[in-house]
Structure formats: C-alpha cells, structure tokens
C-alpha cells in the first residue's frame, strides 16, 4: 500500500502504453473521506490530442475520475487508451487549472 503523498509525481500511462503525464494531486470527497479523482499534469505534447489548450508556459492539469484507474505500482495505469482519454476531456471539459497553481485542497 502506498501513501497518497508518495504517489505525487508518479507517471501515468494510458491503457495503450502512452505516458500521459504525472500525478499532481488528488480530488477528495471530504464527506465520505475517499479519493474520487487524480489531478494529472498532462505532457505538453499531448494537449492538442486531448482537446486542451496549450498555455504559454507549462502544461494543463485535468482530473481523471478514480474509476478510470486500472492499476498502481511504480506507475499509474489508466483503463482508457489515449483516444478514450481525449474523448473524456472533450466531453467533460475536464481541465482544472494550469500546472503549478495550487489545487483547492492546497489553499
């Protein structure tokens, strides 16, 4: 078992083996005390394929619902291929904030 703090910075890989980014934080349901999403700092070269705008500097962060996580070891593997992740971000408008800005739990 891993602590949440140990997972920040862990690489995230799509179901089809593409490095999508790394964990920047977590979304927590404080009423139920459970993790409901991963805040993912997306690799800059994938932003357009994921229907996200490229900021002038840095990258974007998106929140991946925890139901899309297939496994955790030295990497986090999603249960979605890259194309499926792109469909999810286009449909859900999942961008959260530019990388480097604090998550709501950090403020």
HELIX and SHEET records of a PDB file:
HELIX    1   1 UNK A    4  UNK A    7  1                                   4    
HELIX    2   2 UNK A   44  UNK A   46  5                                   3    
HELIX    3   3 UNK A   66  UNK A   68  5                                   3    
HELIX    4   4 UNK A   82  UNK A   92  1                                  11    
HELIX    5   5 UNK A  104  UNK A  106  5                                   3    
SHEET    1   A 7 UNK A  69  UNK A  72  0                                        
SHEET    2   A 7 UNK A  76  UNK A  78 -1                                        
SHEET    3   A 7 UNK A  11  UNK A  13  1                                        
SHEET    4   A 7 UNK A  19  UNK A  29 -1                                        
SHEET    5   A 7 UNK A  34  UNK A  42 -1                                        
SHEET    6   A 7 UNK A  60  UNK A  65 -1                                        
SHEET    7   A 7 UNK A  95  UNK A  98 -1                                        
END                                                                             
